[in-house]
Amino acid sequence: MSGAHGAGLFKQPKAVFAVAFACVVSFMGIGLVDPILPALSEQLHATPSQVSLLFTSYLVVTAVAMLGTGWVSSRIGPKWTLIAGLVLIVVFAAAAGSSDSIGGIVGFRAGWGLGNALFIATSLAVIVASATGGFAGAIVLYEAALGLGIAAGPLVGGLLGNLSWRGPFFGVAVLMAVALLATITLLDKTPRPAHKTSIAAPLLALRHRSLLTMSLTAVFYNWGFFTMLGYAPYPMELNAIQLGFVFFGWGLLVAFFAVVGAPQLQRRFGTAPSLYGALGFFALLLLLIGLFTGNRVLLIVCVVASGIVVGINNTLTTQAVMLVSPVERPVASAAYGFVRFIGGGLAPFVAGLMVDAWNIHVPFVVGAAAVVLGIAALTTGHHMLRDADARMRAEQAQHTETESTGEPAGHH
């Protein structure tokens, strides 16, 4: 059954692949700057805490803009929302590459974050609506795109960054322009939602305990994740290409465990136990990084191994958010994205303050403690996740039955 499911995963309408490709490039933007952080710090005479604002401006603007994505999408339709987001990313990525100051790059990354918000919240909803293979298959496809993007980002960033720190920014602008053309030509006009979404809808959705529980878990997890992403490159003392390969290895594990590992763990243990295990392992890795920051080999091993956790966590939390939320999926995605990216955006900035005030060990230890708080938050929603697992199994069984009975009619 799993083999059939896996084969069906790639039998998708061309529009799904167009949006998935754009997702790959969009998520490349997260890890793309990682290999060039030390180079930016050195060449633009900026402190690591100033350079960390590249993450903060990008992610905090992404978070706040998430609140307005449903409002925009319900008025101009999902396709035009995707196109608007892609255009903004192309423009601001190119502008960041043309900048001569760290302040300019930070500002243009903020504009990039606005485009990213319009794109991310809408792309998930479009893939879920358009993909064949059921809801779970659509989420796995989305997370596969995310994983590939996260894996490719540091490698492309390292290779282009070795030529110039400007290279990764111009690289994203070109790739996103290709994704923009693919989306315009391959994605059919999407119908506007039956009713217009209020700009307050995502915030109001957080009144639901199920969505709030998953969002708080994500805040604490992302605090640890973006602390690692924003600060681990410095003590490694590697060049751009070497850093690119370290994070490429990490990204490959993200992709593999998002697509293969997470569904298997979920089937065997359920969503909640799988997430407890993944988050507990991540807290341990962050603690080891914090305690042994000066040990380059251990640091690299821990960073690469954390890809296992990131892959599992991304797939299972995205599925859970969509299943437990009693609101429309685009609204749930926007609400979850808002809370999640706020945590991710503030973490590197606060980590910088901690390094300046104390030393480089402190942010990682605090990150480990934050992930433990995430586990505590998640335990309050254990029953809700167990019920969601049961609903998803029922939906998959129904989808399999529909496919098997409808096969002759739909066969070409």
N, C-alpha and C positions, 0 to 999 in steps of 0.2 A: 504493500500500500504506500509506504513511504517513497518507494522508487517511482510509482506512478505519480504521486504528488509532486515529486521533484521534477519529473519530466514535464508535467503540466505547467510548472512554474514559468517556463520559458516560452510557452505557446500563448503569446499575448498579442493584442492589437498593436499596430505600429505606433500609435499615439502613446501607449504606455511606455514603450521603449524610448520614445523621444523625451518624455518627461523624466524617465529614469536616468537617461544620459545627462540631462540638465541637473538632476539631483547629484550625480557623481561629481560634476564640476563644481556645483555649489558647495558641497561638503569638502571638496579639495581646499576651499578657502579657509577652513578652520585650521588645518595642519600645515598649510602652505608656508606660513611665515615662521614656523618653528625652527627650521634649519638656518634661517637668516637673522634670528634674534641677536646672537652675539655679534654678527657682522654689522647689523644696524646700530647696535649700542656703540661699537668701536668707531665706525665710519661717520656717524652723525653726532658723535660726542654726547651720547645720551646715557643716563644711568639705566640699569635693568628695570627699575621701577617705572621710569618714563616709557621705556619700550613696552612694558606690560600693558600700557594703555591701548596698544594695538588690539589686544583682546577685549579690554574693558569697553572701549567706545563701540566696537563692532557688536559685542554681545548685549550690552545694555540697550543700545538703540534697537537691535533685533527684538529684544524682550518687550520694550514699550510699544514698538510698532506692531507686534503680534496682536495687541488689543484691537487694532483697527483693521486687521486683514479681513475679518468676516464682514465688516461694514462695507469695505471696498468691493469684495468679491460678490456680495449679494446685490450690488448695484451695477457693476460692469461685467459680471460673469467671471467664472474661474479662468478661462483662457486669457482674457485681457489682463487679469490680475497677474498671472504667470508672466506674460509678456512685459508688463510694467516693471515687475521685479527684476527680470533678466536685463532689461535696458539699463536700469539703475546700477546693477552690479557691473556691467560692461563699462559704463561711464566712470564710476567711482574707482574701480580697480585700475583703469588706465590713468586716472588723475593721481592716484596714490603712487604709481610708478613714475610719474612726471614730477613729483614733489621733491623739494630739496631740504625739507626740515622734518623732524620727528613730529612736530605739532601739526604740520600739513598732512602727513600720512595718517595720524590719529584722527583728524577731522574727516578725511576722505574715507577711512575705514568705517566711520559712523554712517556716512551715506550708503556705503556698501551694505551695512547692517540693515538699513531700511529696505533695500531691494531684497535682501536675504529673507526678511520677515514675510514680505508679500509672497515670495516664492515658496518658502518652506511650508508654511501653513496651508497653502493652496495645493501644492504638489501632492502632499499626502492624501488630501481629500480626492483629488483627481485620480490618483492611482487606485485608491480603494474603490472608487465608483466605476472605473474603466477596466480593471484587471479581471481576467478569468482565473478560476482556481479558488474562489472563496475569499472571505475576509482575511483569514490567517495567511493565505498565499500572497495576498496583496501586501500585507505588512512585511512578510519575509522579503519580497521583491524590493520594497522601499528600503529596508534595512540593508539589503545586499548593495544597493546603489550607494547608500550612506557609507557602508564599510569600504567599498571600492574607492570612494572619494577620499575618505580619511586615510586610506593606505597610499593612494597615489599622490595626495597633496604634498607630504613631506619629501617624497622622492623627486617629484617635479620641482618643488621648492629648492631642494638641495642642488639639483643639476643646473637649474637656471640661476640660482643664487650664487653658484660658484663662478658664473660669468659676471654677474652684477647683482646687488641686492634689489635692483629694479626689475630684474628678469621675472620673478614669480608673479609680480603684479600685472605686468604686461601679458604674461602667459595666461592668467585667468581671464583677462579681458578678451583675448582671442578665442579661447575655448568657450567662454560664455556667449560670444557672438555666434559661434557655430551652434550651440544649444538653442539660442534664440531663433535662428533660422529653422532648425529642426522642429521646434515647438510651433512656429507660425505655419509651417507647411504640413506637418503630420497630424497635429491635434485638431480634430473637427471642432466647430463652434460648440461651446458648451452652454447648455441652457442656464439661464439665471435661476437662482433659487425661487421657490414659490412666494416667499416673503422676504422682506429686507431685514437684515440683522442689525440690532442696536449696537452702537459702539461700546455700550456697557455690558453687553451679553457675556463676554469672557470673564469679567470680574464677578458678575452675578452668578456665573456657573460655579465659581469657587466656593459658593455657599453650600454646595453639595459635598457631603463629607467624603464620599468615595473619590471624587476628583481632587479635593484638597489633600487627602492622604497621599495620593500618588505624586502630587505636585511637590509637597513638602519633602518626600523621600528624594525626589529628583533634585531639589535645591541642595540638599546636603551632599548627595552623590556628586553633583556637578561642581560643588565647592572643592572637593578633593580632586576631581578629574582635571579641572582647569588650573588648579594649583600646580599639578604635575606637568601639564602641557605647557604652562607658561614659564615654569622655573627650572624644571629638570635639565633643559639644554645647557644651562650655564656651568654647573659643576662638572659636566661631562668633558668640557674643554676639547671639543672635536670641531673639525671644519664643517662647512655647509654640506658637502657631499656625504661625509661620514654620519653627520646627524640625520641627513635624509634617509640613509639606509637603516639607521636604528629605528626611526619612526615608520619606515616602510615595513620593517619586520613586525613592529607593533600593529600597524594597520592591517596587515595580512591576517593576523590573529583576530582582529576586530571583525573583518569580513567573514572569516571561516566560522567563528562562533556565533555571529549574528544569523547566518544562513543555515548552518548545520548543527552546531552545538546547542543553541538555545531551544529550537523545537524538540530535539531529543531529550534534553533535560526536563523540559516542560511536560512531555508525555510521560516520562518516568517518575518524576518527583512532584510535578505541579508547579505553578508560577511562583507562589510565595516561598516554598523551601529553596527553589533554584536561585531566587533573588537573595535570600538570606546568605546562602553559600557564596554567591558571587561578590556581594558587598563585603562580607566578612573577609574574604581573600584580598579584596582591594584595600581594605583598611590595614591589613597586615603588610601589604606591599608598600603602602605610603609610610607606615611606621618604620619599616626597614630603610626606605630612602631617607627619611628624616634622621635616623640614628647613624647611618653609615654613608652620609652624603659624599664623603671624601673618597670612598671606594668606587672607582670608575666602573669596574667590571660588574660589581653587585648592582650599581645604579642602572646600568644598561640592561641587565637581566630583569630587574624589577619593572622597569619601564616597558620593555617588550612584553613581559608576562602579563602586564595589566591589560593588554589588548584582549585577552580571554574574557576578562570581567566586562570590559566596555561592550564587546559584541553581545554577550549574554544579556547584559542589563538593557542595552538599547532596544533589542527586539522585544523582550518580555515586558518592559515598562510601557513601550508604545502600544503594544497589544492590549495591555491591562487598562491603560487610560481610555482607549477607544471602547473597550467592553464595559467598564464599570461606570462610565459617565452617562448620566440620565439626560444629556443634552445632545444636540446635533454634533456630528463628528468634527466639522470645521470649527465650531465654537469650542469644543473640548480641546482640539489641537492648539488653538490660539491661547486658551487659558493655561494649558499645561506648558506651552512654549514660553509664555510670559514669565511664569514663576521659575521655570528651569533656567532660562537664559539670564535672568537677574542674578541668580546664584553664581552661574558660570562667569558672568561679566565682572562681578565684584571681587571674586576670589583672587585673580592675578594682581589686582590693584592693592588689595589688603595684604597679599603675600609680599608685595614690594615694600609696603610700610613696615611689615614685620622684619624683613631682611635689613632694612635701613636702621631699625630700632635695636634689633638683637643680632641674629645671624641667619644663615640660609637653612639651618636645620628646622627652625621653628615653624615655617609655613606648612611643611610636609607633616609634622606631628599634629598640627591643628587640623590639617586636611584629613588625617586618619580619624581624629576625634569626630569631625563632621560626618564622615561616612558611617561611623557607629551610631550617631544620632539619627541618620537616615534609616538604619535598620530598625531602631526603636520606633520611628514614625510608621514604618511599614507594618510592624507587628499589630498595630491598631486596626489594620484593614485585612487581617488574615482571612476572616470568613467571607468578606466581599470578594477576595481574589479566588477563593475556592469555588464560590458560586459562578464567577466569571469563567473559570476553567470548564465547569460543567456546561455552561451555555455555549462555549466555543466548540466543545466536543459534539454537542447536539447539532450545531450549525454545520460542522464539517461532515457529520454523518448524513445530514439532510442533503448537503451539496453533492456528496459522493453518490447518494441514491438517485438524485435528479440527473446527474451526469450519466449514470449507467442506464437509466430508463430512457433518457433523451438522446443517447448516442446515435442510433440509426437515423433519427430524423435530422440531426445536425451534421451528419457525416457527409463529407464531400468526396 
